[in-house]
Structures are given as structure tokens and as C-alpha cells.
């Protein structure tokens, strides 16, 4: 079961990095390296989005939307808070910041950018710190959802960041801006 699960992850992640000339990962870090590369890509898009947005952009949300729809800045603040939760779960520790902390406390571009950059730095150390074997170790899942291998929290974070990057792309396009993933 474990080898089937690991094989499925290698194939899925390999598809995401196939076709790019890259140095082969060291033995025992094939899966870990694929996960790191996927995080690095979405990390870049999130941090570049934070940098591109102006103070006015941070307050933007589509007109006529429900009150609970997040602004551009609130999406970034949410990603920062949730990244701490996902990455702390992979590390096996309590998160240093709550999921909603920055949505409530960081209201300016500068404060949100700091939250995003600090969260990404926190996660960098975790994504870069594991071998394939360590990623399969069981621990507490993110958000108190039971037990899971460490890799689940890291993949969950990548998925969550990509989901909200998609929101940011829509906001960029609504404002006539080109999102980071489409810039050359």
C-alpha cells in the first residue's frame, strides 16, 4: 500500500515537472524534490502577486459580490495564515499563527506583504527539510482532521495556494493586469 501510494505521488508530481531540464534529485529525495519544486512555483506566483498589487489593489474585490467575498489583500492574508497551519502540521508542531490571524490584523499592503513573505520563509525551511522517507511519516493532519503522512499537509498547502492564486488571477484580469504566471 505504501509503495503504491508513493508511486502515485511520484507520477503525479513528475507530470508537473516533466519537460523541464532539471538536475536529477539526490537519492532518497525524489518525491521531496518534486514537492519542493511545486511549492517554489506557486510560492513565486503568490509573492509576485503581493508585490505587483498596489495599496488600492489590496482593497479590490469584484463589484456586486457578497460581503464575505475576500478582497485581493484578504486573499493574500488568508494564504499567509493557512500556510502556517499547513506547514506547522508537516513539521509536527503547533502553528505559530492562526489561519485567520492576518485577515484580521494585517490591513495594509505592507503588513500583508510582510505576512506573506514571513509565511513563505517559514514554509521554505519545512519543504526543504525532508527526505522521501520522512514525508511518509504519520503525524497530525492540518486543521485537526486526524492523522496523515507529512506530505499530505505540504500537498494540501500547494493545492490551497494554487486555488487562491486562481482567485488573484481573476482579480488581475478584471483590473486589466497580467498575472505573474502569464508574464514573460
VENKAFEN-V198774 format. One record per residue. SS is DSSP state (@ for helix, = for strand, . for the rest). BURIAL is 1 if it has 9 or more other C-alpha atoms within 8 Angstrom, else 0. D_CENTER is the distance of its C-alpha to the mean C-alpha in Angstrom with 2 decimals. Layout:
# VENKAFEN-V198774
ss:SS burial:BURIAL d_center:D_CENTER
ss:SS burial:BURIAL d_center:D_CENTER
This chain:
# VENKAFEN-V198774
ss:. burial:0 d_center:27.57
ss:@ burial:0 d_center:25.22
ss:@ burial:0 d_center:26.04
ss:@ burial:0 d_center:25.58
ss:@ burial:0 d_center:22.13
ss:@ burial:0 d_center:21.18
ss:@ burial:0 d_center:22.90
ss:@ burial:0 d_center:21.01
ss:@ burial:1 d_center:17.64
ss:@ burial:1 d_center:19.15
ss:@ burial:0 d_center:20.47
ss:@ burial:0 d_center:17.38
ss:@ burial:1 d_center:15.24
ss:@ burial:1 d_center:18.35
ss:@ burial:0 d_center:18.68
ss:@ burial:0 d_center:15.44
ss:@ burial:1 d_center:16.88
ss:. burial:0 d_center:20.53
ss:. burial:0 d_center:22.73
ss:. burial:0 d_center:21.16
ss:. burial:0 d_center:23.44
ss:. burial:0 d_center:21.75
ss:. burial:0 d_center:23.31
ss:. burial:0 d_center:23.61
ss:. burial:0 d_center:21.61
ss:. burial:0 d_center:23.86
ss:. burial:0 d_center:25.42
ss:. burial:0 d_center:23.52
ss:. burial:1 d_center:20.10
ss:@ burial:1 d_center:19.93
ss:@ burial:1 d_center:17.19
ss:@ burial:1 d_center:15.39
ss:@ burial:1 d_center:15.62
ss:@ burial:1 d_center:14.40
ss:@ burial:1 d_center:11.20
ss:@ burial:1 d_center:10.89
ss:@ burial:1 d_center:11.71
ss:@ burial:1 d_center:9.23
ss:@ burial:1 d_center:6.34
ss:@ burial:0 d_center:8.79
ss:@ burial:0 d_center:9.27
ss:@ burial:1 d_center:6.21
ss:@ burial:1 d_center:6.00
ss:@ burial:0 d_center:9.62
ss:@ burial:1 d_center:9.62
ss:@ burial:1 d_center:7.87
ss:@ burial:1 d_center:10.18
ss:@ burial:1 d_center:12.98
ss:@ burial:1 d_center:12.86
ss:@ burial:1 d_center:13.30
ss:@ burial:0 d_center:16.11
ss:@ burial:0 d_center:17.79
ss:. burial:1 d_center:18.16
ss:. burial:0 d_center:21.43
ss:@ burial:0 d_center:22.38
ss:@ burial:0 d_center:23.86
ss:@ burial:1 d_center:20.79
ss:@ burial:1 d_center:18.82
ss:. burial:1 d_center:21.47
ss:. burial:1 d_center:21.48
ss:. burial:1 d_center:21.10
ss:. burial:0 d_center:23.20
ss:. burial:0 d_center:26.80
ss:. burial:0 d_center:28.31
ss:. burial:0 d_center:25.15
ss:. burial:0 d_center:25.23
ss:. burial:0 d_center:24.92
ss:. burial:0 d_center:21.77
ss:. burial:0 d_center:19.80
ss:. burial:0 d_center:17.28
ss:. burial:1 d_center:18.06
ss:@ burial:1 d_center:15.89
ss:@ burial:1 d_center:15.55
ss:@ burial:1 d_center:14.98
ss:@ burial:1 d_center:11.94
ss:@ burial:1 d_center:10.43
ss:@ burial:1 d_center:11.95
ss:@ burial:1 d_center:10.62
ss:@ burial:1 d_center:6.89
ss:@ burial:1 d_center:8.27
ss:@ burial:1 d_center:10.34
ss:@ burial:1 d_center:8.38
ss:@ burial:1 d_center:5.98
ss:@ burial:1 d_center:9.54
ss:@ burial:1 d_center:10.78
ss:@ burial:1 d_center:8.71
ss:@ burial:1 d_center:9.19
ss:@ burial:1 d_center:12.71
ss:@ burial:1 d_center:13.54
ss:@ burial:1 d_center:12.95
ss:@ burial:0 d_center:15.10
ss:. burial:0 d_center:17.59
ss:. burial:0 d_center:17.96
ss:. burial:0 d_center:17.89
ss:. burial:1 d_center:14.97
ss:. burial:0 d_center:16.32
ss:. burial:0 d_center:15.17
ss:. burial:1 d_center:15.30
ss:. burial:1 d_center:12.84
ss:. burial:1 d_center:15.27
ss:@ burial:1 d_center:16.54
ss:@ burial:1 d_center:15.28
ss:@ burial:1 d_center:16.10
ss:@ burial:0 d_center:19.55
ss:@ burial:0 d_center:20.10
ss:. burial:1 d_center:18.43
ss:. burial:1 d_center:20.43
ss:. burial:1 d_center:20.90
ss:@ burial:1 d_center:18.99
ss:@ burial:0 d_center:19.59
ss:@ burial:1 d_center:18.42
ss:@ burial:1 d_center:15.15
ss:@ burial:1 d_center:14.53
ss:@ burial:0 d_center:15.43
ss:@ burial:1 d_center:13.11
ss:@ burial:1 d_center:10.05
ss:@ burial:1 d_center:11.59
ss:@ burial:0 d_center:12.57
ss:@ burial:1 d_center:9.32
ss:@ burial:1 d_center:7.90
ss:@ burial:0 d_center:11.38
ss:@ burial:1 d_center:11.40
ss:@ burial:1 d_center:8.56
ss:@ burial:0 d_center:10.32
ss:@ burial:0 d_center:13.41
ss:@ burial:1 d_center:12.20
ss:@ burial:1 d_center:10.73
ss:. burial:1 d_center:13.97
ss:. burial:0 d_center:16.25
ss:. burial:1 d_center:16.95
ss:. burial:1 d_center:19.43
ss:@ burial:1 d_center:19.52
ss:@ burial:0 d_center:21.95
ss:@ burial:0 d_center:19.91
ss:@ burial:1 d_center:16.93
ss:. burial:1 d_center:19.56
ss:. burial:0 d_center:20.79
ss:= burial:0 d_center:20.82
ss:= burial:1 d_center:19.65
ss:= burial:1 d_center:18.68
ss:. burial:1 d_center:15.88
ss:@ burial:1 d_center:13.29
ss:@ burial:0 d_center:15.07
ss:@ burial:0 d_center:18.43
ss:. burial:0 d_center:18.56
ss:. burial:0 d_center:20.74
ss:= burial:0 d_center:20.46
ss:= burial:1 d_center:18.26
ss:= burial:1 d_center:17.60
ss:@ burial:1 d_center:14.96
ss:@ burial:1 d_center:13.20
ss:@ burial:1 d_center:12.69
ss:@ burial:1 d_center:10.34
ss:@ burial:1 d_center:8.23
ss:@ burial:1 d_center:8.59
ss:@ burial:1 d_center:8.07
ss:@ burial:1 d_center:4.57
ss:@ burial:1 d_center:4.24
ss:@ burial:0 d_center:6.85
ss:@ burial:1 d_center:6.01
ss:@ burial:1 d_center:3.73
ss:@ burial:1 d_center:6.72
ss:@ burial:0 d_center:9.02
ss:@ burial:1 d_center:8.80
ss:@ burial:1 d_center:8.94
ss:@ burial:0 d_center:11.99
ss:@ burial:1 d_center:13.36
ss:@ burial:1 d_center:13.24
ss:@ burial:1 d_center:14.98
ss:@ burial:0 d_center:17.60
ss:@ burial:1 d_center:18.21
ss:@ burial:1 d_center:18.65
ss:@ burial:1 d_center:21.06
ss:@ burial:0 d_center:22.94
ss:. burial:0 d_center:23.61
ss:. burial:0 d_center:24.75
ss:. burial:0 d_center:22.01
ss:. burial:0 d_center:20.39
ss:. burial:1 d_center:16.57
ss:@ burial:0 d_center:15.10
ss:@ burial:0 d_center:14.74
ss:@ burial:0 d_center:18.43
ss:. burial:0 d_center:19.80
ss:. burial:0 d_center:21.90
